[in-house]
Amino acid sequence: MLILDKVSKQYGSVQALASVSLDIPKGQSTVLIGPSGCGKSTIMRMITGLVTPDSGRITFENMRLDATTLADLRQRMGYVIQEGGLFPHMNVAENVTLMARHLRWSPEKIAGRLQYLTELVHLTPELHQRYPAQLSGGQRQRVSLMRALMLDPDLLLLDEPLGALDPMIRFSLQQELKEIFDKLHKTVVMVTHDIAEAAFFADTVVLMRNGSIVQRGGLREMALQPKDSFVTEFIDTQRQPMQLLMQVLS
């Protein structure tokens, strides 16, 4: 489905990605985790064409992603960013249907797709006329997901989609997102800092550090068979706050 082949990117003296190779299987969820600045979001921006690799190549459905193919391939990708990235001067319906209107879909097709997505993400049609500032954080993320799914893309990209939400809303949306992934059978690439969230969503976890992939696979495998001391450190660091909380509550 999606292949990154020895992709590198450097900003001045900072090596954002160092010859990264990654195969994203069709119909599965791949989650990129790692500390800030490790290269997760750079990979995501390269896949969407927002950032151009200094070297290497990205192939999507057997087509190389470059200036000549980007416009067509980008329509087969849905992209959700942290806090939604909705246009503040457009209401919900306008945000969601923007690309469909640009591509001159018929009003009937647009209306049908909008209704389907509204039901899929558990929103009410009454919200269609509201603007982003009139929505809660959870509602904005649902609308952002609707917009990403409007063209029925083959690939769904989510860059820290739940990071700005409070814990209760985040937990609820995690359950709903998982149900949507399972229902639609999309190929999903997600970025998160949260190892528990990665375990919940991922068929494959990709742990990164300093622009390189340290280990990929399941979290159980990483915990029991770490390929690097950093893998153990990263897992233990995220485990400690939960252990401390349980001690306080006991």
Sequence and secondary structure as in RCSB ss.txt:
>XXXX:A:sequence
MLILDKVSKQYGSVQALASVSLDIPKGQSTVLIGPSGCGKSTIMRMITGLVTPDSGRITFENMRLDATTLADLRQ
RMGYVIQEGGLFPHMNVAENVTLMARHLRWSPEKIAGRLQYLTELVHLTPELHQRYPAQLSGGQRQRVSLMRALM
LDPDLLLLDEPLGALDPMIRFSLQQELKEIFDKLHKTVVMVTHDIAEAAFFADTVVLMRNGSIVQRGGLREMALQ
PKDSFVTEFIDTQRQPMQLLMQVLS
>XXXX:A:secstr
 EEEEEEEEEETTEEEEEEEEEEE TT EEEEE STTSSHHHHHHHHTTSS  SEEEEEETTEE STTTHHHHHT
TEEEEETT    TTS HHHHHHHHHHHTT  HHHHHHHHHHHHHHTT  GGGGG  GGGS HHHHHHHHHHHHHT
T  SEEEEESTTTTS HHHHHHHHHHHHHHHHHH  EEEEE S HHHHHHH SEEEEEETTEEEEEE HHHHHHS
 SSHHHHHHHHHHHHHHHHHHHHH 
